[in-house]
Amino acid sequence: MSEYHLEASIAALHCAASTYEETDWTGILEINDALYRLRPTAIVALNRAVAMGKVRGPEEGLSEM
């Protein structure tokens, strides 16, 4: 599994949602966790923090940043 597979998986979850509200943020967070372990960059960390905020609330997302 490469970073490209993980990024494609995140994009697929975004595309699969009929609406923004139906986005599978838990799945996106899990994939971002795996992507961060593979490639711990600032952009991946930021994307992970956004997903964290959607899943666990804005306070958790902000603390991750």
ChimeraX attribute file (.defattr): number of C-alpha atoms within 10 A of each C-alpha:
attribute: neighborCount
match mode: 1-to-1
recipient: residues
	/A:1	8
	/A:2	9
	/A:3	15
	/A:4	10
	/A:5	12
	/A:6	18
	/A:7	15
	/A:8	11
	/A:9	16
	/A:10	21
	/A:11	12
	/A:12	12
	/A:13	15
	/A:14	17
	/A:15	12
	/A:16	12
	/A:17	12
	/A:18	9
	/A:19	9
	/A:20	10
	/A:21	8
	/A:22	11
	/A:23	16
	/A:24	17
	/A:25	21
	/A:26	14
	/A:27	15
	/A:28	26
	/A:29	21
	/A:30	15
	/A:31	19
	/A:32	27
	/A:33	21
	/A:34	16
	/A:35	23
	/A:36	18
	/A:37	12
	/A:38	13
	/A:39	15
	/A:40	13
	/A:41	11
	/A:42	11
	/A:43	11
	/A:44	17
	/A:45	18
	/A:46	16
	/A:47	18
	/A:48	24
	/A:49	22
	/A:50	21
	/A:51	25
	/A:52	26
	/A:53	19
	/A:54	18
	/A:55	17
	/A:56	12
	/A:57	12
	/A:58	15
	/A:59	10
	/A:60	16
	/A:61	19
	/A:62	13
	/A:63	10
	/A:64	14
	/A:65	13
